[in-house]
C-alpha cells in the first residue's frame, strides 16, 4: 500500500509538538507512509529547522 502524509508547520509551532507528531507518523505506526510532505507556512524558527533536518537525516528521501 502506498500513501503520503501531508503536514503543515508554521513558525509558532512548538518543536516538541512537531517532534511528537513525527514520532507518531514514523515510529509508532505499523505501516509507514511512502513520503511525508511537510508544508512550511512561512519562515520557521531555527529550532524548527533543526528538528526538520534531524528528521530528514533519519527518514532520508521520505520527507519533502
C-alpha positions as CSV (number, residue, x, y, z in Angstrom):
1,X,0.0,0.0,0.0
2,X,1.4,3.4,-1.0
3,X,0.3,6.6,0.7
4,X,1.6,10.0,1.7
5,X,1.1,12.2,4.8
6,X,0.6,15.9,4.3
7,X,1.6,18.0,7.3
8,X,1.7,21.8,7.7
9,X,4.0,23.6,10.1
10,X,4.2,27.3,11.0
11,X,6.7,29.5,12.9
12,X,4.8,29.4,16.2
13,X,4.8,25.6,16.3
14,X,6.5,24.2,19.4
15,X,9.4,22.0,18.2
16,X,8.4,19.4,20.9
17,X,4.9,19.1,19.3
18,X,6.4,18.7,15.8
19,X,8.7,16.0,17.1
20,X,5.8,14.2,18.8
21,X,3.8,14.3,15.6
22,X,6.7,12.9,13.6
23,X,7.3,10.2,16.1
24,X,3.6,9.2,15.8
25,X,3.7,9.2,12.0
26,X,7.1,7.4,11.5
27,X,7.9,5.5,14.7
28,X,4.6,4.4,16.1
29,X,2.6,3.2,13.0
30,X,2.6,-0.4,11.8
31,X,2.6,0.8,8.2
32,X,4.9,3.7,7.4
33,X,4.0,6.3,4.7
34,X,6.0,6.3,1.5
35,X,6.5,10.0,2.0
36,X,5.8,12.9,4.3
37,X,5.1,16.2,2.6
38,X,5.9,19.0,5.0
39,X,4.4,22.4,4.1
40,X,6.2,25.3,5.7
41,X,3.8,28.2,6.3
42,X,6.3,31.0,6.0
43,X,9.7,31.2,7.6
44,X,10.3,29.0,10.6
45,X,12.4,29.3,13.7
46,X,15.9,27.9,13.9
47,X,14.7,25.3,16.4
48,X,12.1,24.0,13.9
49,X,14.6,24.0,11.0
50,X,16.9,22.0,13.3
51,X,14.2,19.4,14.1
52,X,13.2,19.1,10.4
53,X,16.8,18.5,9.5
54,X,17.1,15.7,12.1
55,X,14.0,14.0,10.7
56,X,15.3,14.4,7.1
57,X,18.5,12.7,8.1
58,X,16.6,9.9,9.8
59,X,14.0,9.3,7.1
60,X,16.1,10.2,4.1
61,X,14.1,10.8,0.9
62,X,10.9,10.0,2.6
63,X,10.3,13.6,3.7
64,X,9.9,16.5,1.4
